[in-house]
């Protein structure tokens, strides 16, 4: 059954089995899955709900930008203090704030109340990762395996995230479709979705407290592999060896001073700034057309029903989930940078085509094709950042990069919804795809020869 072992190694099961704490890896995977189910349920109805209760396009754009700005401040605080305060406690705190946001959206129509809950709490306009969770969890996972296992663990982290998004999208379609069949208003259906979001966040709080000390920065050392037992021949020969052979001599503190392990070099500030600028370019483009905006585009331009949009988002999330399974295998052949650029660039050509699609069937076909490639670089990007950032600085520097990325996303919704108010909604997709291709070029030129040494 050697072929089964080979397939298992290609899919990264061996690295999961050999992780330092399989319990924590499993809990982190489940935390990712259930959180993304929440984000996936929220995004398809967010902009539509805000328009439904009377907010203008410009007001909604400012609302989403302010939401992202709140995520920046929360991420900066949490990731900068998490190692000192405790990573598990910080995950629980973030989950409580996520729960509070869901409750506010389920109960209120007031613009200020919703805006404050979105800024202070955690809401995802993109239906994808937001807030401090990703930086914390990726830092935890990177410390729970050896460097060669990071791509595999982060690949499954991404896979379960997309699976969670799919479940969340389906949940929204089921809730909205079911409540409309029972004569409820669309607003009541959307509020039921927000209630489910709050319940999901409450489960995440419990998961955070079930993790062990292995998830912390001062985790226990991984057990060293056991030394092989001596063979019978070696036992027999040992009687003819000198008496002191194999015995460790005590070190003389004067003649044999203890060796000083040099501290690992930190990440140069210039390299950190370059990473921040390149990923900020990508994130600004992502902010132009998040999942909630795509839902709004399909609803207003192509008159697609909300439950159809939600179910279709679920299908594309499953497609993205399966595409992640190939990421680790492709990265072994093309390298990390080659995989990131080689899969991301074609997806952005399809992003441009999505904005120019003349009919709903063509738009949905292009969106489906885009799902095969658009997010394949996600797990590889996490491994790339873990490889260029030392462990001692990883939580803070990943947090800084995450904050910069979220901050760069902030003006995107306002810009796009301003274009909507001017009658140019399709231009958001053209700009998004073009800027992301520029990001791919910068990444390839800047890091194609970089040493991945951590």
N, C-alpha and C positions, 0 to 999 in steps of 0.2 A: 504493500500500500504506500510505496514511496511517493507516488503522484499526489496522494492526499496530503502528505506532509509538505510537498512542494507548494501546492495550492494554499495550504494554511500559512506557510511562511510568506508567500507573495501577498496574502491578504492581511498579514500582520498579527495573526492569532498568537504566534510564538512570542512576540514582544509583549502582548497583553498578559500572557501566562507567566512570563518572566519578570513582570513589573515588581517593584519593591513592595507594593500594597495593592493587591487585586481588589480589595474592598473599596479603597478610595478611588481607584480607577473606575470601578463599576458605578459608584455613587456620583462621580463627576460626569460620567456618560449619561446617567439617568437625569441628573440636574440639567444638563444641556438639552436633553430631549424634551423634558417637560416645560422648560422655559421657552424653548423655541415653539412648542405647541401653543403657548400663550401668546407669543409675539405673532405667530402665524394666524391666530384667530382674530387678533386685534386689527392688523393692518388693512385687510380688505374693506373694512367698513369705516375706518377712521375719518377720512376726508369726506366720504359720503354722509356720515353721521353729522359732522360739523356743518356741512351745507344744509342738511335736512332740518337742523334746528335754527337755521336762519343766518349763519355767518357768511360774509362775502368771501370771494376768492382771495382777495388781498389779506383779509383778516385770518383766513385759514393758513395762508402762506406764512404770515408772521407768527401764528400759533405754532406751526411745525418748527420754524427756525428757533423760536424760544425754547421749545421742547428739547431740541438738540443741544442748545446752549446749556440748559440745565443738566443734561447728561454729561457734558464736558466738565462742569464744576463738580458733580458727584463723582465722576470717574477719577478726577484729579485727587480729590480728598481720599477716596477709598484706596486707590492703588498706592498712594504715597504713604499711607499710614497702616496698610493692611499687614505688613510683615511685623510691625511692632505691636499692633492691637490684636492680631490673630486673623489669619485668612478665613477661617471658618466663621468667626463672628461677623466679619465684614460681608461674607456671602449672605448670612442670615439677615443682616441689616438691609442690604440691597433688596432682598426678597420681601421684607416687610414694606419697604417703600413702593415696590412693584404692586403689592397687594392694595396699598392705600390708593394708588392711582386707579386701579380697577373699580374700587368701591365708589370713588368720586365720579367716575364716568357713568357708573350704573345709576347714580342718584341725582345728579345735578344737570341743569341746563345753563347755568351761569357761566359766562365767558371767563371771568376772573377766577372762579373756583376751579374750572377745568384747566385753565392755563397754569395756575399755581400747582395743582396736582400733577400736571404733566412735567413741569420744571423740577419740582422737588422730588417727585416719584420717578418711575421709569416707564416710559411708553415708547414703542418702536414704530415710527412711521413707515419704515422700510420693510417691516415683517422679518427683519434679520437681526443680527446681534446689535445691541446697544447697551449703554451703561457700563458699569465696571466689571461685569461678570466675566467677559471673555479674557481680559488681561489676567485676572486672578486665576481662572481655571486653567488657562494655558501654562501659566507659571507653575501651577501645581502639577499638571500632567508632565511637563518637561522634567520636573524633579523626581518623578516616580518611575523613570525608565532610564536606560543608558542612552547616550546621544544617537546611536544608530537605530533606536526604537522610536524616536520622537515622531518621525513622519507617519509611522503606522498608527500610533496612538492618536495623533492629531487628525489623521485621515478618518478614523472611526468617530472621533469627536465631531467632525464636520458631517459625516454620514448621518449620525443620530440627530444632529441639528436639523438637517433637511427632512429627515423622517418626521421629526417633531413639527416642522412647519407644515408638512403635508397633512398631518393629523389635525393641526389647528385650523388650516384652511377648510378641511372637510367638516370640522366641528361647526365652523361659522355657517357653511352652506346648509348643514342639517338644522341648526337652530333657526336661521332666518327662514328657510323654506317651511319648516314645521310650524313656526309661529304664524306665518302668513296664511297657512292652510287653516289654522284655527281662528282666523279672523283678527289677529293682533296687528297693530300698526307696525310699520317698518322701524319706527323709533323704539318701540317696545322690544322688537326683535334684536336691535343693536344693543340695547341695554342688557338683555339677557346674555349676549356675547361678552360684555364687559364684566358681568357677574362671574361667568366661567373663568375669565382671566384672573380675577381676584382669588378664586378658589385654587387655581393652579399655583399662584404665587405663595399661598399659604402652605401648600405641599412642599415647595422649595425651601421654606424656612426649616421644616423638619429634616429634610435631607442634609442641610448644612450642619446640623448638630449631630448627625450620625457618622460624620467623617472622623478619622483618627489623626494623631499627631504627625503621621507621615505626610499629610497635606500641608504642613506648616514649613516655613523656611528653615527652622531649627529641627527638622525631622530627624528621627533616629537613623543611624548609619545603616545602609543596606548590608545584609549578612554576606560575608565573604564566601566564595565557593569552597566546599570542603576539600581538603587535600586527599588525593587518592590513597587507598590503603596499601601498605607494602605487600608485595607478593611473597609467596613461600620461599622462592629462591633468594629474594632479598633478605628474608628473615634468617635463612640458613647462613648466608654469607656474612651477616652482621656479627656473628660470633668471631670472625677472623679479622674484624676491623679494629683499628686502634680504639682504646677505651673512650677517649674524649671526642671522637669523630661524631659529627651530627649534633653535638651539644653547643648551645649558643653561649658564647662567652659574655660575661657582663661587661658593658661598656665602661671604660674609665672616664669619669666626668672631666678630667684634665687633659689626658692624652687623646680622648675621643669625644670631643664636644658634640652635642646633638646637632644634627643637620637642621638648618632652617629652611623650611619650604617657602620658596618665594611666592608672594601673593600674585594671583593671576592678573594679567594686565586688564585694565578696564577698557570699555568701549571708548575710542577717541571721540571727542565732542564733535569734530568735523563729520565723522561717520554718522553720528546720531542725528545731526542737523540734516544731512543729506537724506537719510531714511525718512525723517519727518516730512521734508519737502516733497519727496517723491510720493509717499503714501497720502499726503494731503491733496496732491493733484488728483489721485484716483478717487479719494473720498468726496472731493468737491463735485466731481462728475457723478458719483453715485447719488448725491443729494438732489440732483436735478430731476431724477425720475425714480424715487423709491417705489416699493410695491404698492403702497397706498395710492400713489400718483398713477401708476399703471392701471390700477383698478378704476380710478376716476376717469382716466382716458378711455378705457374700454366702455365704461358706463355712458359717458357723455358723447363721445365721437361715434361709437359703434352701437350704442343702445343695448349693450349686453346686460342681462339680468344679474343681480348680485349673487344669487346662489350658483349660477353658471360660472361667474368669475371665480368664486371661492373654490368650486370643485376643479376648475381648470388650473388654478394656482396649486391645488393639491397634487394634480398629475405632474406638473412641471417640477414640483419639489421632490417627488419620487424619482423622476428622471435625473435630477441633480444629485440625489442620494446615490444612485447607482454609478453615476459618473465619478463620484468621489472614490469608489472602490478601485478605480484604475489609477488614481493619482500617485500612490506609492510606487506601483510598478513602473509607471511612465517616468517618474523622477529618478529611478535607478538607471534608466537608459538615457534620458535627455539631460539629467542634472536638474537641480532645483530651479535655477533661473530659466533654463530652457523650457521646463514644464510650465512655469508661471506665465512666461511670455507667449509660448507656442499655443497654449489653449485659450488665453485671454483675448488676444488680438482678433481672431476670427469671430468670437462672440460679440465683439463691439461693432463689427460690420453688420451683424444681425440686429443689434440694438438700433442702429440707424434705420435699417429696413423696417423694423417694427413701427417706428414713428411715421414712416411713409406709406404704410399698408393702406390700400384703398377700401378694403372690406373687412368685416369681422372674421370670416374664415381665414383670410390671408394673415391677418394680425395674429390670430391664435396659432396658426401653423408656424409663423416666424418665431413667436414667443416660445413655442415648444422646442424648436431647433436650437434656439439660443440657450435653453436650459441645459443642454448636453455639455456646454463648454463654459458658461459664464462664471461658474463658481468652482471649477475644478482646481483653481490655484489656491483656494482657501487654506486647506490643510498644509500644502507645501509652503505657503507664505508663513504659517506659524512655525514650521520647522526651520525656515530660513532665518527668521528673527531670533529663534532660540539658539541657532548656531553662531550668530554674530554678536550676541549679547551674553556676557558672563553670568553665571548662575546668581552670584551675589548681587548683581544689579538688575536681574531680569524682571522682577515684579515692578520696580519703579520705572525702568526704561520702557517696558511694554506698556505700562500705564501712561507714560508721557506720549508715546507714539499713538496710543489709542485716543488720548485726549486731543492730540493734534488732528487726528483723522476725523474725530467727531466735530471738532471746531470747524474744520474745513467743510464739513457737510452742512453746517448751519445755514449759510446763505442760499443753498440750493433750492429748498421749497419756496422761499419768498420769490426768488428769481423766476422759477418755473410758473408759479401761479400768477405772477405778474404777466408773463407771456400768455397765460390762459385768458386773463382779463382783456388782453389786446387781440385775442383771436389767433394766437400762434402756438397752440399747445404742442403741435408736432415738432417744433424746433427744439424742444427740451431733449428729445431722443437723439436728434442729430448732434447737438452739442455734447451730450453725454458720451456717445460713442466716439466722437472725434477726440475729446480730451482724454479718454481712457486709452486710446491708441497712442497718444503722446506720452502717457504714463508708461506704457509698455516699452517704448523706445528709450526713455530715460532710465528705466530699471535695467534694461539689457546693457546699455552703454556703461552705466555706473557700477554694476556688480557682476558682470559676466566672468571676471577673473578674480573676484573676491575670495579670500580664504575663509572657509567655514570651519572654525577651529574650536568652538565651545560645545 
